[in-house]
Amino acid sequence: MEGDSSDTSVTPSNRRCTWITGSARKIKDNAADWHNLMLRWDKLNDEGFNLAASIVNMRHSQGDLLVLDTCPPPLSQST
């Protein structure tokens, strides 16, 4: 009994047609592509800002060390 449709009940939830063709399909695909590209952009943007912040923090800490190394020791006053 292959192809017997009596074992599958049709309900409003599974009767819905999900096949999109033509220009509607192209629009949906383009929207999905743009969505994925925006998510990728946000991820790369966040990673870039985090990298830039870590570079700035590293430079600040190196600059502080250089300032400490170049400062002359305090003069002791003997009176």
N, C-alpha and C positions, 0 to 999 in steps of 0.2 A: 504494500500500500504506500508506495512512494508518492510524494506529491500530494498527500491527503492534507487538506487545510483544516480539517475538523479538530486537530489536536492543538491548534494555535487560535486563541481567542483574540478578537480584534477589540481593543479598547481605545478610547480617545488618546491616551498617552502614547501608545505604540503605533497608531495609525498615522501620526504626523509624518509628513514627508520631509526628510532631511537632505534630500539631494537638491543642490542648487546648481543651476547651469547658466551658461551664457554670461552676460555682463554682470548679473548679480553675483555670480561666483567670482568673477574678477575683482569686483569691489570688495567682497568679503576677504578674499586672499590678500588684496592690497592693504586692507585695514589690519589684518593679522600681521602682515609684514611690518607695517609701520609701528604697531604695538610692540612687536619683538625688538625692533630697532631702538625704540624709545627706552625700553627696559635695559637694553645693552648699553645705550648712551648713559643712562643714569648710573649704572654699575661702574662703567669706566670713568665717569666724571667723579664719582665718590672715591674711587681708587686713586685717581690723579690728585684730588685735593688732599687725601690722606698722605700720599707720597710727598707732595709739596710741603705739607705741614711738618712731616718728619724731617725733611731736609732743612727747613727753617729752624726747627728746634735743635737739630744737630749743629748747625752753624752758630746758633746762639750759644750753645754750651761750649763749643770750641772757642768762640770769641771770648767768653767769660774766662776760660782757662788761659788764653793768651794775655788777657788783661792782667790776670793774677801773676803770670810769669814775668811780665815786663815791669810791674810796679817795683820800685826800689823798696828795700826793707825800711821800716820806720827807724828814724835816727833816735838814738838814746841820748837824752839830755843829761849831762852830768854837771851839776852846779856845786 
